[in-house]
Amino acid sequence: MTVRDELMKYVPIADAIAQTFGENCEVVLHDLTTPQSSVIYTVNNHVTGRMIGHSFNHIITQVLLSKKFHNDVVANYKNQTEDQRTIKSTTVLLRDAQGKAIGALCINYDVEPFQQFQKFLGNLTSVEEVTDKEEVELFGNVQEIADTLIHQIIGQSNVEKMERAKKIEIVTFMDEKGVFLIKGAIDKVAEALQVSKVTIYSYLDEIRSGEGKES
């Protein structure tokens, strides 16, 4: 059985959650072994616009780095759509029989229609802010998951023959997804891409100044 087949077993659960909580409830199933195109199933994707083939957005920054991350779950954290609607989200990591994190089930609930009833529906619409976006040290299985994501993003590419533009593309993706907020990520990425730490910092300077998009 492939990882994709194993994760698709969660489709009925995703459907059940969406049907129970209605059209304001989006459920997204991610395959973390393919980070660049992790979304493999969605229900009610009009809530955030998530499409099959999209990448994850908040799994590192608002799940793995969250102080609320416990027993593979972060519940009721705040997200916001591009049109500034408030979204209440919950993410659970999915593991295979060997205990390796292979996927994630994300629930995104659009609470915007209920904002005017905040006092009455306070329990339903309560959200928790994530930690500040600063480099965070991880321990135990969370560090293992982060390391796995780094290597999955790089994939099976021949790093020795990889062109500079491709390496910048990979570093750009990691930067967008919050990889470099993880303590020690610079060292791990430099080692995986067979470049120096100084080179990774140089790539990040280019990317963040806008020059990397032209490379």
Secondary structure, 3 states (H helix, E strand, C coil): CCHHHHHHCCHHHHHHHHHHHCCCEEEEEEECCCHHHCEEEEECCCCCCCCCCCCCCCHHHHHHCCCCCECCEEEEEEEECCCCCEEEEEEEEEECCCCCEEEEEEEEEECHHHHHHCCCCHHHHCCECCCCCCCECCCHHHHHHHHHHHHHHHCCCCHHHCCHHHHHHHHHHHHHCCHHHECCHHHHHHHHHCCCHHHHHHHHHHHHHCHHHHC
